[in-house]
Amino acid sequence: MPEPKRALNYRSLIWVLVIILSAYIVTSNLRVFSNVLIIVIGFGAMIFVHELGHFTSAKLSGIKVEAFSIGMGPILIGLSRTEKGYKIRILPGLINKTEGEGGFCFTFGKKTKPGETEYRISLIPFGGFVKMLGQEDIIQVEKSDDPRSFANKPVGARFAVIASGVFFNAISAVVLFMITFTVGIDFPPAIVGGVVDGSPAAKAGLQAGDEIIEIDGRSKDLDFRDIAFSAILSDWAEEVPFKVRHQDGSVEQIYMAAKKMGGEPEKKFGIEWPVSLKIAEVTDLKALMKATGLQPGDRIISVNGKDVEHYWQMEEIIIDSYAPSVSMLAERRSDQQQAELVETEIPLVWPVETVSGLANICSMVPRLRVQAASVPKQNLVERTLFKLRTLLAQVGIGQKPVEYELKLEPNDIIISAGDVKYPTYYELRDVTDSYENKDLPMTVLRRNDSDMQEAVDIVVRPMRKGNRVIIGFAPVLDVEHPIVAKTIAADSNIGQFTLPPGAAITTVNGTQVADFLAVAKLIAQSPGDKVVIRYLSTDGKEGSAVLDTADNKKLINLEPMFAKQVPLTPMEITHKADGPIEAVSMGFNKTVRMIMMTYASFKVLLSGQAGTDSLMGPVGIIHLSYQVASTQPLIYYVYMMGFLSVAIAVFNFMPILPLDGGWALFLVIEKIKGSPVSPKILTAVAGFGWILIGALVIFLTFNDIARMIFG
């Protein structure tokens, strides 16, 4: 007898320690715990609502329900009604059994009429089930003469039980969206923030600031995501009708066919998100202040001395300035709401390519400059292989691998790579690919201690990272010098125009130039005129060329960006119902719209029109849920739960066993043929369904983890 008592004491001590440790962890991380608790409550509520649909319909149909479980797997806690009172089982099956009951078991309350259902919370938080007499989720149909058996009920009653879970999820989505629109929620408006060069939006004549007021006949409660979804869900080459209100107030009907651009997995129209002029919150406030002189909450009101109200106005001023930096005036408000004006100067850089191809000025491409350099980090597999090859080389097997050493430095100007003189970005990529894991000789211009540029020969070793071979530096255009790397075949009407590689431009229409920005500015100021460009070739010979175009400004394919990140908040408008009736209408319409879009998404995925990169599995959904719960107001999490309720409803009603939709399909087949489908066939089909779902979950989980690690 003493031994069991000691064992029990040890177990009790262990549980006390577990409880104390858990309490310490929770109190030390209250914010994290509260966010996790919100997620658990949200997911638990969705599962509860779904299973409540099955449970309610089964009870109304007179079916005996043996268990109602939130979660899957081993039981954490179970509650049932017995003659002696309410019985609670804690961790049955996980702790040693005593007198036929698992774990801690006790009864409380007065004697009462026995119930038939045990209500459970199980270990695995994903999913849940309602166990009915004569039916199991694993498709093993039990024969029973009991008239309350699921299998003995009419097809209509069984169909109602199966469909009720999905129906309840749809109703819960309506309720959640009603709550969302009663409180009010901010979304980016359906306004064009920018237009990608060469995109369908650009060809349709859209400009930044245009407002989309109707998409394919729908005009109510539009936001920017409706634009993105209409592109993804459209058929190949389908021209989607839009009504656009331009900034002058005029309304125009346009048609756009979405397409994939720049290696993106989904089709797009080429319309960029609208952003405001307000500085966003950041994790490193000191770094933001040091780089830009701005802080979160500041609002930009002037750029280069010109007042601005919208981002696209600022962008246009920056593009037309052709200057190495931009001056800004921002309004800063303290806690007492006292306005303070802040002046700052932010340098600009010019990326090496745009969506339409290489950045260029009337087909002239500047040299490449190193903005930043870093050694590409090897992953665990690469480091392991490197060490293994090194050890093998020490014992005479194979050659010792050459350790990567980067010799590029910020502000280096690339003169040659391999055999290519003055390479463009695309030429450098080709050379880099051909020198994978081999020494690549390069020549760069680098400032010495006397602040003079001198040619320096270096050697780098390109390495593969994912599907790209890289050197490990961020390239930008060298606009500080009027030197042409190459002239390319541009999409323009400038005719035959060629300058020798490395040519230094001296004048444009007789005006001396000191950098490439001056070249661009002078060309932009001469639309419709012939532009005479004089230059010196690398051998010192003078030459000239003539540009002849109707509109040179459109041929300047340069898109400057801030050298230091200036984080701006998205432009947003509030979607809020005027009263309860409108909230019900908005909630219902949003749910119907979400259901249609979810089904359309499956169609697009199955047809191969969209990639799977953006799909999320359990890990991705939990990660996104935590981000929303920890960084956004609670109403955004409520909205997300509404969206997930729709997704669960749609996915659960897919015609695949063991999902509800698979059960419903076989009930329809049973109704048509007049007899139930063989249990063997059901089990075989369900087995295939489990394999399919399992493979999908594994794929999506891998996708989620890869996205979180690599972005």
Backbone hydrogen bonds, N-H to C=O, Kabsch-Sander energy under -0.5 kcal/mol:
donor,donor_aa,acceptor,acceptor_aa,energy
5,K,1,M,-1.2
6,R,2,P,-2.1
7,A,3,E,-2.5
8,L,4,P,-2.7
9,N,5,K,-2.5
10,Y,6,R,-2.8
11,R,7,A,-2.5
12,S,8,L,-2.7
13,L,9,N,-2.6
14,I,10,Y,-2.5
15,W,11,R,-2.5
16,V,12,S,-2.4
17,L,13,L,-2.5
18,V,14,I,-2.5
19,I,15,W,-2.4
20,I,16,V,-2.5
21,L,17,L,-2.9
22,S,18,V,-2.6
23,A,19,I,-2.5
24,Y,20,I,-2.2
25,I,21,L,-2.5
26,V,22,S,-2.4
27,T,23,A,-2.5
28,S,24,Y,-1.9
29,N,25,I,-0.9
29,N,26,V,-0.7
30,L,27,T,-0.6
33,F,29,N,-3.1
34,S,30,L,-2.7
35,N,31,R,-2.1
36,V,32,V,-2.6
37,L,33,F,-2.8
38,I,34,S,-2.1
39,I,35,N,-2.0
40,V,36,V,-2.7
41,I,37,L,-2.7
42,G,38,I,-2.5
43,F,39,I,-2.9
44,G,40,V,-2.7
45,A,41,I,-2.5
46,M,42,G,-1.9
47,I,43,F,-2.4
48,F,44,G,-2.8
49,V,45,A,-2.7
50,H,46,M,-2.2
51,E,47,I,-2.7
52,L,48,F,-2.6
53,G,49,V,-1.6
54,H,50,H,-1.4
55,F,51,E,-2.8
56,T,52,L,-3.0
57,S,53,G,-2.1
58,A,54,H,-2.4
59,K,55,F,-2.5
60,L,56,T,-2.4
61,S,57,S,-1.6
62,G,59,K,-1.3
63,I,58,A,-2.8
64,K,148,R,-2.1
66,E,64,K,-0.6
66,E,131,K,-2.8
67,A,131,K,-1.5
68,F,118,E,-2.6
69,S,129,F,-3.0
70,I,120,R,-2.2
71,G,69,S,-0.7
71,G,127,G,-1.6
72,M,124,I,-2.7
76,L,121,I,-2.5
77,I,121,I,-1.8
78,G,89,R,-2.7
79,L,119,Y,-2.7
80,S,87,K,-2.2
82,T,80,S,-0.5
82,T,85,G,-3.0
85,G,82,T,-0.9
86,Y,108,F,-2.7
87,K,80,S,-2.7
87,K,85,G,-0.5
88,I,106,F,-3.0
89,R,78,G,-2.6
90,I,104,F,-3.1
91,L,76,L,-2.6
91,L,89,R,-0.5
93,G,95,I,-0.6
94,L,91,L,-1.4
95,I,91,L,-1.2
98,T,101,E,-2.6
101,E,98,T,-1.9
103,G,95,I,-1.0
104,F,90,I,-1.8
105,C,103,G,-0.5
106,F,88,I,-1.9
108,F,86,Y,-2.3
112,T,82,T,-0.7
112,T,83,E,-0.6
115,G,81,R,-2.7
118,E,66,E,-1.8
119,Y,79,L,-3.3
119,Y,117,T,-0.5
120,R,68,F,-3.1
120,R,118,E,-0.5
121,I,77,I,-2.3
122,S,70,I,-2.6
123,L,74,P,-3.0
124,I,72,M,-2.7
127,G,125,P,-0.6
129,F,69,S,-1.8
131,K,67,A,-2.6
132,M,130,V,-0.7
132,M,135,Q,-0.7
133,L,64,K,-2.6
135,Q,132,M,-2.1
139,I,136,E,-1.7
141,V,139,I,-1.3
149,S,146,D,-2.1
150,F,133,L,-3.8
152,N,149,S,-0.8
153,K,150,F,-1.5
158,R,154,P,-2.3
159,F,155,V,-2.9
160,A,156,G,-2.0
161,V,157,A,-2.0
162,I,158,R,-2.4
163,A,159,F,-2.8
164,S,160,A,-1.5
165,G,161,V,-0.6
165,G,162,I,-0.5
166,V,162,I,-0.5
167,F,163,A,-2.3
168,F,164,S,-2.8
169,N,165,G,-1.8
170,A,166,V,-2.2
171,I,167,F,-2.4
172,S,168,F,-2.6
173,A,169,N,-1.9
174,V,170,A,-1.9
175,V,171,I,-2.2
176,L,172,S,-2.8
177,F,173,A,-2.6
178,M,174,V,-2.3
179,I,175,V,-2.4
180,T,176,L,-2.3
181,F,177,F,-2.7
182,T,178,M,-1.7
183,V,179,I,-2.3
184,G,180,T,-2.9
185,I,575,H,-1.6
187,F,573,I,-2.4
191,I,189,P,-2.4
192,V,210,D,-3.2
193,G,191,I,-0.7
193,G,272,E,-2.2
194,G,272,E,-0.7
196,V,270,G,-2.7
199,S,196,V,-2.0
201,A,269,F,-2.6
203,K,199,S,-2.3
204,A,200,P,-1.7
205,G,202,A,-1.1
206,L,201,A,-2.2
209,G,192,V,-3.3
210,D,207,Q,-2.2
211,E,245,R,-2.6
212,I,190,A,-3.2
213,I,211,E,-0.7
213,I,243,K,-2.4
214,E,243,K,-1.2
215,I,218,R,-2.8
216,D,241,P,-3.0
218,R,215,I,-2.1
222,L,219,S,-0.6
224,F,188,P,-2.9
226,D,223,D,-1.4
227,I,223,D,-0.7
227,I,224,F,-1.0
228,A,224,F,-1.4
229,F,225,R,-3.0
230,S,226,D,-2.1
231,A,227,I,-1.3
232,I,228,A,-2.2
233,L,229,F,-2.8
234,S,230,S,-0.5
234,S,231,A,-0.6
237,A,258,A,-0.5
238,E,235,D,-2.1
240,V,238,E,-0.8
240,V,256,M,-3.1
242,F,254,I,-2.9
243,K,214,E,-2.2
244,V,252,E,-3.0
245,R,211,E,-3.2
246,H,244,V,-0.7
246,H,250,S,-2.9
249,G,246,H,-2.1
252,E,244,V,-2.7
254,I,242,F,-2.6
254,I,252,E,-0.5
256,M,240,V,-1.9
258,A,238,E,-0.5
258,A,256,M,-0.6
259,K,268,K,-2.3
264,E,261,M,-1.8
268,K,259,K,-2.6
272,E,194,G,-2.9
272,E,270,G,-0.5
276,S,569,T,-3.0
279,I,298,D,-3.0
280,A,567,P,-2.1
285,L,283,T,-0.7
288,L,284,D,-1.6
289,M,285,L,-2.5
290,K,286,K,-2.5
291,A,287,A,-2.2
292,T,288,L,-2.6
293,G,288,L,-0.7
293,G,289,M,-1.5
294,L,288,L,-0.6
297,G,279,I,-2.4
298,D,295,Q,-2.2
299,R,331,E,-2.2
300,I,277,L,-2.6
301,I,329,L,-2.9
302,S,329,L,-1.7
303,V,306,K,-2.7
304,N,327,S,-2.8
306,K,303,V,-2.0
308,V,301,I,-2.1
311,Y,275,V,-0.7
313,Q,310,H,-0.6
314,M,310,H,-1.5
315,E,311,Y,-2.8
316,E,312,W,-1.9
317,I,313,Q,-1.9
318,I,314,M,-2.4
319,I,315,E,-2.5
320,D,316,E,-2.2
321,S,317,I,-0.8
321,S,318,I,-0.7
322,Y,318,I,-0.7
326,V,346,I,-2.3
328,M,344,T,-3.0
329,L,302,S,-2.4
330,A,342,V,-3.0
331,E,299,R,-3.3
332,R,330,A,-0.5
332,R,340,E,-3.5
334,S,338,Q,-1.4
337,Q,334,S,-2.1
339,A,337,Q,-0.6
340,E,332,R,-2.5
342,V,330,A,-3.0
344,T,328,M,-2.1
346,I,326,V,-2.7
348,L,324,P,-2.9
349,V,561,M,-2.9
354,T,357,G,-3.6
357,G,354,T,-1.5
359,A,352,V,-2.0
360,N,557,N,-1.1
361,I,364,M,-2.7
362,C,360,N,-0.6
362,C,555,L,-1.9
364,M,361,I,-2.0
365,V,363,S,-0.5
365,V,486,K,-3.0
367,R,483,I,-0.8
369,R,476,V,-3.2
370,V,412,D,-2.8
371,Q,369,R,-0.7
371,Q,474,A,-3.0
372,A,474,A,-0.9
374,S,472,G,-3.1
383,R,379,N,-2.6
384,T,380,L,-2.3
385,L,381,V,-2.5
386,F,382,E,-2.3
387,K,383,R,-2.3
388,L,384,T,-2.3
389,R,385,L,-2.7
390,T,386,F,-2.0
391,L,387,K,-2.4
392,L,388,L,-2.4
393,A,389,R,-2.1
394,Q,390,T,-1.4
395,V,391,L,-0.9
395,V,392,L,-0.7
396,G,393,A,-1.3
397,I,392,L,-3.0
398,G,396,G,-0.7
403,E,401,P,-0.5
411,N,370,V,-3.9
412,D,409,E,-2.0
413,I,445,L,-1.9
414,I,368,L,-2.1
414,I,412,D,-0.5
415,I,443,T,-3.0
416,S,443,T,-1.7
417,A,420,V,-2.1
418,G,441,P,-3.0
420,V,417,A,-2.0
421,K,419,D,-0.6
422,Y,415,I,-4.0
428,L,424,T,-2.6
429,R,425,Y,-2.0
430,D,426,Y,-2.0
431,V,427,E,-2.3
432,T,428,L,-2.7
433,D,429,R,-2.3
434,S,430,D,-1.8
435,Y,431,V,-1.1
435,Y,432,T,-0.6
436,E,433,D,-1.2
437,N,462,P,-2.8
438,K,435,Y,-2.4
440,L,460,V,-3.8
442,M,458,I,-2.8
443,T,416,S,-1.9
444,V,456,V,-2.5
445,L,413,I,-2.7
446,R,444,V,-0.5
446,R,454,E,-2.5
448,N,452,M,-2.8
451,D,448,N,-2.1
454,E,446,R,-2.2
456,V,444,V,-3.0
458,I,442,M,-2.9
460,V,440,L,-2.3
463,M,470,I,-2.5
465,K,468,R,-3.4
468,R,465,K,-1.5
470,I,463,M,-3.2
470,I,468,R,-0.5
474,A,372,A,-3.0
476,V,369,R,-2.5
477,L,350,W,-2.7
478,D,367,R,-2.9
479,V,477,L,-1.4
483,I,481,H,-1.5
484,V,503,A,-3.0
485,A,365,V,-2.9
486,K,365,V,-1.2
488,I,363,S,-2.5
490,A,488,I,-1.1
492,S,490,A,-1.8
497,F,495,G,-0.5
502,G,484,V,-2.8
503,A,500,P,-2.0
504,A,536,L,-3.0
505,I,482,P,-3.1
505,I,503,A,-0.6
506,T,534,R,-2.7
507,T,534,R,-1.2
508,V,511,T,-2.3
509,N,532,V,-3.2
511,T,508,V,-1.6
512,Q,510,G,-0.5
513,V,506,T,-2.0
516,F,479,V,-1.2
517,L,479,V,-1.0
519,V,515,D,-1.2
520,A,516,F,-2.4
521,K,517,L,-2.5
522,L,518,A,-2.3
523,I,519,V,-2.0
524,A,520,A,-2.5
525,Q,521,K,-1.4
526,S,523,I,-1.6
529,D,526,S,-1.6
531,V,547,L,-2.5
532,V,530,K,-0.6
533,I,531,V,-0.6
533,I,545,A,-3.2
534,R,507,T,-2.1
534,R,532,V,-0.5
535,Y,543,G,-2.5
536,L,504,A,-2.4
537,S,541,K,-2.8
540,G,537,S,-2.2
543,G,535,Y,-2.2
545,A,533,I,-2.3
547,L,531,V,-3.2
548,D,494,I,-0.6
549,T,529,D,-0.7
554,K,551,D,-0.7
555,L,552,N,-1.6
556,I,553,K,-1.4
557,N,360,N,-2.1
557,N,555,L,-1.2
558,L,556,I,-1.4
561,M,349,V,-2.7
563,A,347,P,-2.6
564,K,347,P,-0.5
569,T,278,K,-2.7
571,M,274,P,-1.9
573,I,187,F,-2.7
575,H,185,I,-3.2
576,K,574,T,-0.7
577,A,181,F,-3.2
583,A,579,G,-2.1
584,V,580,P,-2.3
585,S,581,I,-2.1
586,M,582,E,-3.1
587,G,583,A,-2.6
588,F,584,V,-2.5
589,N,585,S,-2.7
590,K,586,M,-2.4
591,T,587,G,-1.9
592,V,588,F,-2.6
593,R,589,N,-2.5
594,M,590,K,-2.6
595,I,591,T,-2.5
596,M,592,V,-2.3
597,M,593,R,-2.4
598,T,594,M,-2.5
599,Y,595,I,-2.3
600,A,596,M,-2.3
601,S,597,M,-2.0
602,F,598,T,-1.7
603,K,599,Y,-1.8
604,V,600,A,-2.4
605,L,601,S,-2.6
606,L,602,F,-2.7
607,S,603,K,-1.7
608,G,605,L,-1.2
609,Q,604,V,-1.9
610,A,604,V,-0.8
611,G,265,P,-0.7
615,L,612,T,-1.3
617,G,700,L,-0.5
621,I,617,G,-2.5
622,I,618,P,-2.3
623,H,619,V,-2.5
624,L,620,G,-2.7
625,S,621,I,-2.7
626,Y,622,I,-2.4
627,Q,623,H,-2.1
628,V,624,L,-2.6
629,A,625,S,-2.9
630,S,626,Y,-2.3
631,T,627,Q,-1.7
632,Q,628,V,-2.1
636,Y,633,P,-1.8
637,Y,633,P,-0.7
637,Y,634,L,-0.6
638,V,634,L,-1.9
639,Y,635,I,-2.1
640,M,636,Y,-2.1
641,M,637,Y,-2.4
642,G,638,V,-1.7
643,F,639,Y,-2.1
644,L,640,M,-2.7
645,S,641,M,-2.3
646,V,642,G,-1.8
647,A,643,F,-2.2
648,I,644,L,-2.9
649,A,645,S,-2.2
650,V,646,V,-2.7
651,F,647,A,-2.8
652,N,648,I,-2.7
653,F,649,A,-1.1
654,M,651,F,-1.7
656,I,654,M,-2.8
659,L,656,I,-2.1
661,G,652,N,-2.7
662,G,654,M,-0.5
662,G,656,I,-0.9
662,G,659,L,-0.6
663,W,659,L,-1.9
664,A,660,D,-2.7
665,L,661,G,-2.1
666,F,662,G,-2.0
667,L,663,W,-1.9
668,V,664,A,-2.0
669,I,665,L,-2.1
670,E,666,F,-2.2
671,K,667,L,-2.2
672,I,668,V,-2.1
673,K,669,I,-2.7
674,G,670,E,-1.7
675,S,670,E,-0.5
682,L,678,S,-2.4
683,T,679,P,-2.8
684,A,680,K,-2.4
685,V,681,I,-2.9
686,A,682,L,-2.8
687,G,683,T,-2.3
688,F,684,A,-2.1
689,G,685,V,-2.3
690,W,686,A,-2.8
691,I,687,G,-2.0
692,L,688,F,-2.5
693,I,689,G,-2.9
694,G,690,W,-2.9
695,A,691,I,-2.6
696,L,692,L,-2.1
697,V,693,I,-2.7
698,I,694,G,-2.5
699,F,695,A,-2.5
700,L,696,L,-2.8
701,T,697,V,-2.5
702,F,698,I,-2.4
703,N,699,F,-2.5
704,D,700,L,-2.8
705,I,701,T,-2.6
706,A,702,F,-2.6
707,R,703,N,-2.2
708,M,704,D,-2.3
709,I,705,I,-2.1
710,F,706,A,-3.0
711,G,707,R,-1.8
